[in-house]
Amino acid sequence: MFDFFKQLTNPESIISYGGLWLLLFVVFAETGLLIGFFLPGDSLIFVSGLLCATKPHLLNTSFPALLILLISAAVLGNVFGYWFGKKTGETLYKKEDSFLFRKSHLKTTSDFYAKHGGKALILGRFLPIIRTFAPILAGVIKIDFKTFMLYNIIGAVAWIGSIASIAYFVAKQYPQIEHYLGYIIIGLIVITTIPVLVTYLKSKGK
């Protein structure tokens, strides 16, 4: 089981181990399930775009189809997160910390949401932890569902479309980039973690 969870945090392993369907499940889980906060969303999307250009047999789909499927998984994940937040409501704030849940993550997302409003659902797509808890929090505060869906779709298209497209077209021009995948993934993790860390430290200071 430990080995399985280790594989779930490795973008290359996710695609090699489970192909397209596991890729879609991980994107869905990271954007709608409490367990999703530790999954490698950004790097996974980047790797999927890169491999679609250099090793298309691994995903067995065209790039336009990959984009549509990934965006759909991200949208549905947020819808599930919204529904979960609406059903659990304020009881989520009383829930004790566990392996799958941290109240500090909810507090960080709440502060981010207070600063950016509905746009947090778009901006939060690019930030680990926040993209998992933002739709849940939207459900908790019962934001209008139509408004939520507008931000949900825009955020999914912007997030998936930008990262996957950059990876795909860069890999088409420079196939050798695949050999530096490890460094790229580390870079993505560092870049996306910094804003979340800054937000958390600010909220902790307050």
LUMRO-688505 format. One record per residue: z, x, y of N, C-alpha, C in turn. Coordinates in steps of 0.05 Angstrom, whole numbers, plus 5000, padded with zeros to 4 digits. Atoms other than C-alpha are relative to their C-alpha. Layout:
ZXYZXYZXY...
//
This chain:
500050174976500050005000500050175025500049814977501650585047497250115005502749894997494850875033498149795012501750214989491650195048500349975030499450024971495050145116498950255015501149754987493050865130497049975004502950044998485850675116499349815022500550204980486450085163500250115028499849884974488050545221497950225004502149814998482050995208497449865002502550154996475550715237497950064979502049945020471051095190500649884973499250115026475050885129499749704999500250295000475050155150497149924994502850075004467450145152499050094972500849905026466550575090501249844977498550135021471850205050499249704998500550295001470349475069497449915012502550084989463749485105500349815024500150174977461848955156502249795000498150225000466748415133502850105007497449894992472948855138500050085029500349944972470449095205500549755017499750254985470048375230502949904998497350095003476848205201501950165018498249834983480148795237499749935029500450084972477048595303501449745005498750264998479447885292503050035001497149975002486448115273501150145024498949854977487248595331500049825025500250164976485448045381501449734996498750255004489547475351502449994983497750005018494847675301502150205009497949824991501547995315499850274986500349755015499948525262497850175012502449864991493748725301500450225020499649824978497049145355499650304992500249725008496749785313497250074990502749955011489449715292498250135022501649844982484150175323497549865011502250174991479949665361497750155015502049864984476350105413498450204983501449805015474850675367498449884977501550135022472750205311497449895010502550114989467649855355498150235007501749774993465150525380498750124974501049895026464450785308497949824988502050195011460850155286497350015014502549974985455750225341498650264993501149735007454850965325498750004972501050015028454050845250497649814996502250195001449350265262497450155008502349844991444750785295499350224981500449765017445751375248500049944970499850075028447651045181499949704996500150305000445150325183500649884973499450115027446050245107502949934996497150065004453650245115500749725009499550264990453549605155497949794992502150175011447049325129499349775019500750204981445448955193498850135025501349894976441449035257502150015022498149984978444849225322500549745015499550264987443748555357501849814983498450165018446648195296502950105000497349885000452548675296501549925025498850084975453948525369500949704999499350295001453847765358502449954981497850045019458447815297502650115011497549884989463448275332501149835023499150174978463647845394501249744990498950245012464647225351502750044989497449945012470347555314502250035022498149964978473647755380500749745014499450264988472947055409501849834983498450165019475646715347502950114998497349885001481447215344501749915024498550094977483447035415500849704999499450295004482946285399502449964982497850025018487646385341502650095014497649904985492446795385501049795020499350214980492346245438501449774985498850225016493845705385502850084991497549915010499446125356502150005023498249994977502546235425500849725009499450284992502045495442501949864981498350125020505445305377502850125000497449875001511045815380501549985026498950044973512145755455502250215006497949834990518546035484501750134977498549885023521546165414499150284994501049735005517246785412501750215015498349824985521647095466502850054987497549975013527746985423499850134973500549885026524647295361501150295000498949725003528147935337497750194995502049795005524248585336499750054970500549945027520948745270497750194998502349825003515449185241497549885013502450144990510248665263500349905028499650124974513348465329501950165017498349864981516248805391500149845026499850154975518948415450499050165024501049824978517249015494497049975004502950044998509848895478499449745015500350254987510548175501500750025030499249964972514148395565497950165015502149854987508848915580497649835006502350184996503348395571500649795022499250194980507247895614499850115028500249864974507648395671497150045008502949954996500248555664498749735008501150274995498647805664500949915028499050084973503047685726498450145022501549844980499148225763497149915003502850055000492148025743499249714995500750285005492547285726498149974976501850065022487047005682498250244993501749765004483147655691501250194979498649835020488347975645498649974973501350055026484547655587497450164998502449834999478348055609500750295000499149724998481648705630501550094975498449935023486448675572498550064975501749935024480748715522499750304996500449725001480149445539502650164996497449865003487549595529501449924974498550065025491049645461502749875007497550164997497249205452499549765018500450224981495448785513497849814989502150185010489048525480501049834976498850165022493348295421501849785011498050194990498747945462499149835023500950164977494747685522499249714992500650275007491747085485502449844990497550135009498546935453501649915024498550074976501846945521498649775015501550224987496246495549500749734987499250245014498145995495502849925006497250064994505546055510500349865027499850134973504545885584498149775003501850245001499345355564497950005022502349994981493645595608497949804990502150205007487945075610498150134980501649895022483845175546497250075009502749944990477145135582499950265016499849754984479245675631500550234982499449795019482046085574497450084985502549945014475346035536498050155017501849864982471446255597500750295001499149724999475546885604499850134972500149905027475746965529497150104993502749935006468146975522499050235017500849794982466947405583501250274991498649765009472147905559498950114974501149915026469347935488497250135004502749894995462148045513500250275014499849754985464348585562501150224983498749805017468848945512498250104978501849935023464348935451497450115010502749924991457848985489499950285012500049744986459749585531500550234980499349785017463150015478498050044977501949985022458449865420497350095009502749934989452149925463499950295008499949724992454250595492499850184975500049845024455650865423497349994986502650035014449150595393497850165014502249874986444450845447500350305003499549714999447851525454499350124973500549905027447451615379497050004993502950005003440151425380498650245013501149774986438751975430501150264990498749755010443652485402501449954974498850065027444752355327502250204992498049805008448852995322502849945011497450074990454452655360501949914978498450095022456752385293501950224989498349775010459553085276502550045018497749974982464353025335501749755002498850265000466952345316503150015003497149974999474152575306501050055028499249944973474552855376499649765018500650244983471452225406502149794996498050205006476451775371502650075013497549914987482352195396499849955030500450044971479452165466500249715008499850294995478751405463502949904998497250085004485851325438501750095025498549904977488551755495499349855025500950144976484351415549501149725001499150285000486250715528503049964999497150025002493550865516501450065027498849924974494951165586500649755017499350234983494350495625502249834988497950165013498750135574502750145004497549854997504050685578500949985029499350024972503850665654501249735006499050274996504749905654502749964988497450025013510449955605502250145016498049844985514150495645500749865026499550144975513350095709501849754995498350235007516149465676502850074992497449905007521849865647501650085024498749924975523350155715501149775016499150244986523649465745502549874987
//
